[in-house]
Amino acid sequence: MNPVWTAKDLERNLARVLEQARTVGPQRIRDETGIYVLKIEDDFNKPDAAESLLKMRPKG
């Protein structure tokens, strides 16, 4: 499991936390109100699955 970042860690290492969320998986950040989970949901660089299927459909 990934380590839990503190809110101070997040302030100092935002780019690293974002990169870790993208490459390693969800990142946990703890502050005085609880633990938050940062995860990547969409990669807009990848083609849409529906568009890919439409391109592969038989022509004619």
C-alpha positions in Angstrom: 0.0 0.0 0.0 1.2 3.5 -0.7 2.3 5.7 2.2 -0.1 8.4 3.6 1.0 11.9 2.7 0.5 14.7 5.2 -1.1 18.0 4.1 2.3 19.6 4.5 3.9 17.0 2.3 1.2 17.7 -0.3 2.0 21.4 -0.2 5.7 20.8 -0.8 5.4 17.9 -3.3 2.2 18.5 -5.3 3.8 17.5 -8.6 5.2 14.3 -7.1 1.9 13.4 -5.5 0.1 13.9 -8.8 2.7 11.8 -10.7 2.5 9.0 -8.1 -1.3 9.0 -8.4 -0.9 8.6 -12.2 1.8 6.0 -12.2 1.5 4.1 -8.9 -2.1 4.4 -7.9 -4.3 6.3 -5.5 -2.5 8.5 -3.0 -3.8 9.1 0.5 -3.5 12.5 2.1 -4.2 13.0 5.9 -5.1 16.2 7.6 -6.9 17.1 10.8 -10.3 16.4 9.2 -9.5 12.9 7.8 -7.9 11.0 5.0 -8.5 12.0 1.4 -7.7 9.8 -1.6 -6.4 11.2 -4.8 -6.7 9.1 -7.9 -6.7 9.5 -11.6 -10.0 8.6 -13.2 -9.6 9.6 -16.9 -6.6 9.7 -19.2 -7.7 12.1 -21.9 -4.7 11.1 -24.1 -6.2 7.7 -24.7 -8.8 7.4 -27.5 -12.5 6.9 -26.4 -13.5 3.2 -26.5 -16.6 3.9 -28.5 -14.6 5.9 -31.1 -12.1 3.0 -31.4 -14.9 0.5 -31.9 -16.5 2.6 -34.6 -13.2 2.8 -36.5 -12.9 -1.0 -36.4 -16.4 -1.7 -37.7 -16.8 -3.3 -41.1 -17.3 -0.8 -43.9 -20.0 -1.2 -46.5 
